[in-house]
Amino acid sequence: MKNLINKHHGFTLIELMVALAAGMFLLGGVSLAYSSISSSTSTAKDLENALDVIRFSSKVFTRSLKQTSSIPTYSDNILSVEQESGVLSCTGSIINAPFTEKYSHEDDSLFCDIGNGKVKILKGVNTISYLIDNNVVSVLVEPTNLPSQFNNSLVIDISLSQMVMNKAFQ
């Protein structure tokens, strides 16, 4: 009895080419998805860091400016805020004598000096500037890597509430 039809084992060249094309198509889709996810993650981290800078600077300046009983001064890129004794300073300590907080910006950091030398209190700030108008201080903060849809900076308006209260009860 003759061997029936000789059976081939393996794949034809066309089948291999179709499998290779399908594999490359799937690999391209996976790499595009990875690239998109990686970009989104990077943007989310940048935004998170920028929001932390804004949140911290808002907290520090709000505390400092709301408890002062005099109008702050701004000259030579230094914001000076006079404080009474017994209040929390920008470095986190309570000072038992009147003192002045001096905020300055160098490189990408915000510094505070209460008379003992500058202390770095925040990193990740491109620029920071202040505008004092009557009983309101506007703090313009530009964090590093803030996404462009935020115009690279945010303004924090802080009322000098201690001064407003003092004037109201005089």
C-alpha positions, 0 to 999 in steps of 0.5 A: 500500500502506497503512502497516502498523501505526504503530510507536510509539517510546518508553516508556509512562508505566507503563513509566517509573514501573516503571523509576523505582520500581526505580531508587529501590529500588536507590538506597535499597539502595546508600545503606543499604549505604554508611551501614552500611559508613561506621558500621562504619569509624568504629567500627573507627577509634575502637576502633583509636585506643582500643586504641593508647591502652591499648597505649601506656599499658600499655607506659609504665606497665609499664616504669616500674613494673617497674623501680622499687625503691620503692612509687609514691605517688599524691596530687593526681592525680599518680602519682610513681615513683622511679627509680634512675640509668641507667634509661629514663625516661618521656620516652624518655631515660636519666637518669644520676642518681636521678629521679622520674617524675610522671604527670599527666592534663590535658584528654585528655592524659597528661603525664610530668615528670622534673624538666624540666617536663611532657612530653605523652606520650599524647593521647586519654585521658579519665581515668586513675586508679591504685590501689596495693595492696601490690606491684600497681598498677592503672591504670584507663584510659578512652580517648576514643571507646572503644565502650560494650561495654568499659564505657568503661574498662580496668584494667591490673594491673602487678606491682612485680616489682623490689620483689618480687625485692628482697624475695625475695633479701634 
